[in-house]
């Protein structure tokens, strides 16, 4: 009888945990508006997430570029479409193999490359889906727009550095502070910070030095249908 009660309690707890944490990871149709400041110039950009049976998608748009991203539920990328400065590139990810196609500076691009570890050209969902409480560090290959149309990368890492209360135009949030940096001695040349909500949703609230020498702050959250 005691075993049955304990088993029932454990099952209920698991269901409650899934309801509280599992379903809230990425809300379908939710849009986040940010204000980005760089060199004393500000602009607004937005990001809309979709929660699908096979994973997540989102569309990010700003004055200069747009991203259309599809990932597995782990945050590992499936496809990325990046429009930047009038160029259109598509990335397809298959295990550690990446292919790129599209138009760059008027020329047709078609290339493929293999890597030794996880590689991506965009990292918002990789950030939001990673469990920093279990794994406080994460290393991956990041493709750089400065290298387009080549499939060159830099080895980057996330490092969890604790929690912090952050106030932005959208409100005040308890956040995980995540350092985004190069690995090894190269980290002396670049470091940025993401502040994500300290819950299962891990909403990106603020960035520092992203873009380089700039910052971004959350202005508004709009649920689907609003």
C-alpha positions, 0 to 999 in steps of 0.5 A, a space after each residue: 500500500 505504501 509503495 502504491 501511494 509513493 508511486 502515485 505521488 511520484 507519478 503526479 509530481 512528474 505530471 505536474 513537473 511536465 505541465 509546469 516546465 515541459 509545456 512552457 519551454 517555447 510557447 507557440 506563436 509568441 513574439 518578442 520585441 527587442 530594442 538594439 543599441 549600437 554606436 548610439 543608434 537604436 532599432 527595433 527587431 522581433 522574433 516569433 517562435 513556433 512550437 511544432 511536433 518535431 521541434 521549434 521554429 522562429 523568424 527573426 527580423 531586423 532592419 538589416 537581416 532576417 533569420 528563418 530557423 528550424 530546430 529539433 526539440 534539443 535546439 540542434 539546428 535542422 535548417 536556417 535561412 539567412 537573408 543579409 544585405 540582399 544575399 540569401 543563403 540556406 543551411 541544411 544540417 545533417 548530423 555534423 555535415 552542413 550544406 549551404 546554397 543560395 545567392 551571394 554577391 550575385 553568384 550561385 553558392 553550393 557547398 558542403 562541409 563536415 565538422 567534429 562537433 555540433 555546428 550552427 549558424 544561429 544560436 537562440 534556440 540552442 541557448 533557450 533549450 539547453 539545461 544549464 543546471 545540469 550542464 553549465 558549459 556548452 561548446 559548439 562551432 559557430 558559423 560567422 557571417 563575416 566568412 560567408 559564403 565560406 563555411 568557416 567557424 569559430 569554436 564558441 562556448 556558453 558558460 553559466 555564471 549564476 543568476 542576476 535580477 535584470 530590469 529592461 523595458 518589458 519588466 524585471 526578471 530573475 535571470 541566468 547570466 550566460 557568458 558567450 565567448 571563444 574557447 581557450 586563450 581566444 576568449 580574451 578577444 571576445 566575450 558577450 553575455 546573455 541574460 535568460 529567464 531563470 525558468 524552463 522557458 529561458 526567454 532571452 531578456 538582455 544581451 551585452 556586447 551582442 552585437 559587438 559593442 552593442 546591447 539588446 533589451 526585451 521591450 515587449 512579449 506578445 502571445 499568439 492571437 493578441 
